[in-house]
Amino acid sequence: MSTERPDPIFCTKIGDTNPNTPNELQCCSPNTQNSTLCRSIFSNPLNSDIFTGTCFAPGHDCLADCQHPRLIYSSKVQDDYEDGNGSAPKNRYLACVNVPNMAGYLRQDVLGPNITSQVEPHISRNATKKQLQGISYAVTECLAATCRNSRKPGKCKKQCSGVSLLWNQTTPDIQGIDQCLDTLCQGEYNSLPYADSDVVGIGVFASYILQCVFVLIIWFGLTTIQVPKLLKKNKNKKKKQETKTKPSPKETEEHQQHQQTQNHHSVPSSSPPPPPPIPKTKRSHRRNLLILLIQFHKSQCYFSATVQTASFTFGIFNADMLNVFLLLPLTTNGILPIVLAYILLIRHHKATPDITVLTTICWILASVVYWILYSHVIPINGEIQNKKANYSA
């Protein structure tokens, strides 16, 4: 934690680990409001990333926006998907971290006219303690929770503790946040959390892979059994086409006379012999594979429905991007082997109504979970009317 009162108006490069740029904080302070850095931040906001797609965009209120983690950390809808560069969440976080300091200096009339004209439309002079506490909580709690849930929390617990991230209840410690971000980003594997083994553990992912492999094995077995039958059918058809010739008119007339003569003296012929039956062994193999496929498909449905139901209690309604990216593969993997098995059942006329209903329920559950999670990745922002105000994802 810093040993003296943090006095910057606005700091850039917070948590910047780019090796091509200096990683020290670059801050505009009350004593340097006429410096090049301060002018570059506040003089021309339209050309500054800090004012592009953040709470300082036209029509936005920083005191309101920065209290909501979903608005800080989520990407936004874009008209052109190729415009995104991943900088929007960083810019929004950077802006919100500096809001409490700017609100304090604005209330004390410390800011110069140029900076005041850029800040006051988005930050009220009468910011309440509750509003500033909400902002401080939103920009620090995520960092502290990331450290607590990491594989080795001891590596970051000092830098990312509450006492290091906050100067007081209403003001985050900019230097402490910078040190915490630097520790987490440099920690790499150690900063990653463990997944909940009951929902997104390695066993769940492995089971989905095995399910797909098992369905493919059954499909291969059923197809192998049918190959000889199809080859024999095609061979007989080709043989008939080769032996069939068109008779001449004379031959046709002689054949008709001969046929009429035989009709008077011959006895009605018996019906053509039935086709040879399918070998009992092949019928048995096919029946066993289909029984196995039906029972396996039901097991898949029950397993997938249980996992999708458990996902509802795993925080999918909150803007927790960790859970979002862990659970998204489960929603797709949870339905792929089921759909593949169901298509096989339809092909072999075994898709009974109860199996159809069970498959439909699993598909609906997976779809609901998927779209809830996807809404956190690109939430719909109906308040943005100007295309230039769209956030870059």
N, C-alpha and C positions, 0 to 999 in steps of 0.2 A: 504493500500500500504506500502511496505517496506520502512524503513527510511534510509537505506544505500544500496549502490550499490550491487546487487546480484552477487556474484563472483563464484558460483559453476561451475565446468566443466560439471558435470552430476549429477542429483538428481534422486533417486528412491523413491518408496512409495508415489508418487504424488497422492493425492486424495484417498489414501488407507484407507478404513473404516472397514477393517477386525478386529474384536475385539480380535482375537488371535495373532495379530502382532502389534508392536508399530506403532502408526500413525504419528510420527514425521518424517520430511524429513530426508533422509539419502543421503548426498551429498559428492561427490568427488570434492575437491577444488584445486586450483593451489598449495597451501601450503601443501597439504596432498596427493600428487600424489603417494607416496610410502606406503600409508596406506593399511590396509587389504581390506577396502571397494573398493578403487580404483583398487587394483589388482584383486579383485573378479569380477569387471565389465569389465576391459579391458585386463586382462592377458590371459584369455581363453574364447574368445567370442563364440566359438562353443557350450560351455556348459552354456551360459548365455541366459536367456529369452529375454534380451534387443537386442541381435543380432540374434534372431531367427524369421525369417519372417518379419523383419522390413526393413527400408531403408538401414541398415547396412549389409544386406545380399549381397552375391557376385553378382556383376553386377548391383547394384542399386546406384542411385544418390540421396542423401538426399535432396539436394537443389531443385531438380526437384520434387521428390515424395511428399515431405511434403507441397507443395503449393496446393495440390489437396485434398479437403475434402473427396472425394470418396475413394481415396487410403488410407486415414487415418482411416476412420470410418467403412468401409465395410469389410465383411468377404470375403474369397477367396475360389476358387474351391480346393477340396481335392480329392486325389485318394481314400482314405479310409475315409468314413464319420464318422467312430468311433474314429478317431484320434483327432477331434476337442475338445477343452476344453474352448473356449470362451476367451482365453487370447490374441489372436492376435491383435484385435483392441486396447486393452489397451497397449500392448507392442509398437505398431506402434505410438500411441499418445505419449507415454512416450519418445520414441526416438526423435520424431519431436519437442516436447517441448524444448528439450535440444540442438537442432541443432544450433540455433542462438548463444548461449553462446560458444559452441565448435568452431563455425566458427570464432568468434571474437578472442578467445585465439589462435587458429591455425594461424590466420593472424599475430598475435603479437609474434609468436614463443615462447609462454609460456609453451606449452605442452611438456612433456618429450618424449623421443624417443619411449617408449613402447606404450603410448597413441596415439602419432602421427601416428605410423604405422597402428593402427586400424582405425583411424578417417580419415586420408588424402585420402584414396582411394574412400571415399564416400562424402567428403566435400572439395570443392575447397578452396585453400588459397585466391583466388580472388573473393569471394562471393560478389555479388553486393547488393546495398541497396534495389533494387527492389525485389530481391530474398528473402532477409531476411524479408522484409515487408510482402511479400506473405505468408511466413511461420508463422509469428506472427499473421497475420489475420486469417489463417486457424485454428490455435490452440486456439484462443480466441473468435472468433465471434460466434462459436457454443454454447459456454458456456453463453455468454451474451444474445444470442437469446433465449436460453432455459429459462433463468431467466425472460426475458421480457414477454414471453408467458406463464409463470406459473400461477397457480391459485392465488398465493399470491406473486407477484413480490417484494413487500416491504420487504419480509423476506430475499431476496438475492441481492437486487439491489446494496447495498454498496459493498459486497464482489465480485460481478460479473460485476461491472461497468468497462468501458474501462480504467479508471484511476487506477483501482486496478489490472487489468490483464496485463497491459503493463508497462514496465519500460521506454521504449521510443518507437519510431516508428519501430525499427528493433529488439527489444528484449522483449520477454514476461517476466513478473515477476513470477518466479517459485513459490515463496511463496504465491503470490496473487492467482495464479491458484489453488494451493493446498487448500487454504481457500474457494475458490468458489466451487470447487468440493465437499469438505466436507459439505458445506452448502446445496448444491443441493441434495446430497445423504442422508443427515440426515433429509432433509425436507419432504421426502416421498410423501404423498398425495399433500402437498402444492406445490411441485415442478413440478407436472404434469400439462400439458397445457389443456385448454378447446379445444374441437374439434369444427370445423366449422359446425354449426347446419344445414347449407344448404346441405352439402354433407355427412358428417359423424356424424350427430347429432343423439340423441337417437330416434327421430321420424323416421329416415330412417331405423335404425336397427329394431325398433318395427314393422314398416310396412312390412319388409321382413318376420318377424316371423308370422304376421297375414296373409300374403299372403299364406305361406305354410300351415297354419292351415285351411284357407278357401278352398284351393284346396283339402286338405284331407277330409273336410266335403262334398264337391261335389262328390269326389270319393266314399265316404261311401254311399251317397244318391243314386248314380247310381248303385252301387253294390247291395244295399238293394232291389232296384226295380227288379233286374234281378234274385235274389235268388229264389223266388217262381217258376219262369219259369224253371230254371235249375233243381230244385228239382222235379217238375212235369215231366220234360223230362226224368230224370234218373229213376223215378218210373215207367213210361210207358215202358221204354226200359227193365227194369228188369222184368216186368210182362210178356212181350212178350217172353223173354228168358225162363221163367218158364213154360209157357203154350205150348211152342213149343216142340213136341216130334217127334221122328223118326218112321214112320209107317213100318210095316212088309211087305215083298214082296206080300203076299196074299192080304192084305188090299190095297196095292198100285194098284194091278190089278183090284180089285173090284171097287176101286175109279175111275179108268180110264174108265171102262165100264159104270159106272153110269154117268160119266161126258159126255161120247159120246152120251148116250141116251138123256140126258138133252139138249145137244146142238141142237138136231133135233127138239125138241118141245118147248124149252123155248125162251122167247123173250130176246133180248140183255138187259143186266142189265145196269142200270145207273151208272155214274162215282161215285167213293167214295165221301162221304160228305167232304167238306173242313174243315180244322182244325178250332177250335173255335177261334174267333178273340181275340186279346189282349184287355183287358178292357180299355175303353176310359180314365178312370181316370189315370191308370198307364202310358198310352201313353202321356197324358198331363203332368204328373210329369216329365217324362224322357225328353220330349221336352223342358220344361221350364228349367230344370237343364243344359241341353246342351247349350241352348241359354245363360244362365247365365255364363257358363264356357267359351264360346267363347268370350263374351264381357269382362269378367274378365281377360282372357288371353291377349287380346289386351291392356287392361289398364296396366297390368303388363309389357308388352313389352315397351310401351311408357314410363312408369316410370323408368324402368331399363335403357333404352337407354339414357334418360335425365341425370340420375345420372352418368352413365359411361362417357358421353360426358363432363359433368362438371368436372369429375376427371382429364381430360386433362389440365384444367386450374388451377389445385390445386397443381401443383408442382411435378407431378409424374416423371418428367424427371430429377429432382435433387436428390442428395443423402441425402434426408431428411428422416431418419429412422422413425421419428414420423408419417409422412404422409404415409410411406410405410405400417407400421403395422396397421394403422387406415383404410386404403383403401383396403388392401388385403381381409378382410372379405366381403367387399361390392362386390368385383368381383365374389366371390363364391356364396354369398347369392343372388346376382342379377340375377343369371342364374338358380339356383336350382328350385325355384317355377315355373319358365317358362318352364323348361324341363319337370317337373312333369305334368303340365297342358297340354303340347303338347303331351305327351305320352297318356294321357287320350283322347285327341281329335283323335289321330290316332286309338286308340282302338274302338272308336265309329264312325269312318269313317267321321269325321268332320274336318280333317286337310286339308283345302282348300289351293290352291297355295299361296294366299295372306298371310295367316297365317304362312305358311311355310317360306316364304321370310322374314316376320317380325321377326319370331323366330330366323332365321339364322343370321340376322343382329345383334340382341341383343347378340347372342352367340359370334359372331366375336368381337364385341365391348368389351365385358367382358373379352374375351381371350387376346386381345391386351393389355388392361389395366393391366391384371394379370401378363403377362410376362414382361411388362415394370417394374412393381413394383418388381417382383421376381428377375429381373436382378440386382437390388440394393442390395438384400440380399446376393446373391452369384454371383457377377460379374465374367465374364470369363476373366482370366488373361493369354493371349496368350504369354506374354513375359517370363513366368516362364517355363523353360525347365527341370530343375533339380527337381526331385520329393522331395528331401530334402528341397528345397527352397519354397515349397508350404506353404501358410499361414494357420495356424490353425484357423478355424472359431470359 
